[in-house]
Amino acid sequence: MPDHTVEFVGTGETITVADTETVLARCIEEGIAQEYSCRVGMCLACSAEIVDGEVTQPAARGLTDAEAARYALTCMARPTTDLKLDRGEYPPSIEDAAAADADASDAAAADD
């Protein structure tokens, strides 16, 4: 059961994560402030861009296949190599959903 180094870009934070545990679980144990909500791979709150390295995350249902190659859902992601993650970046699907919500709110306000 190898351990991998996970570095969070721009924060100076680095943790060691076993390939049998999730990045989020180790963050919580280490006291690192990692955003999350559902913890089941659906809400995308815990997503981070994979700058370098690889993860396995077969239960990350909130990501498209293309997004799963570039983004880790830290609640599901288990490292298979050392990693560099950027927690400030979210997959396009979450950005598209936020824009759709804003457009719906604007339309509802205009109808009032």
Beta strands, then each sheet from edge to edge (+ up, - down):
strand 1: 3-8
strand 2: 13-18
strand 3: 47-52
strand 4: 55-56
strand 5: 71-73
strand 6: 78-79
strand 7: 83-86
sheet 1: 2+ 1- 7- 3+ 5-
sheet 2: 4+ 6-
end
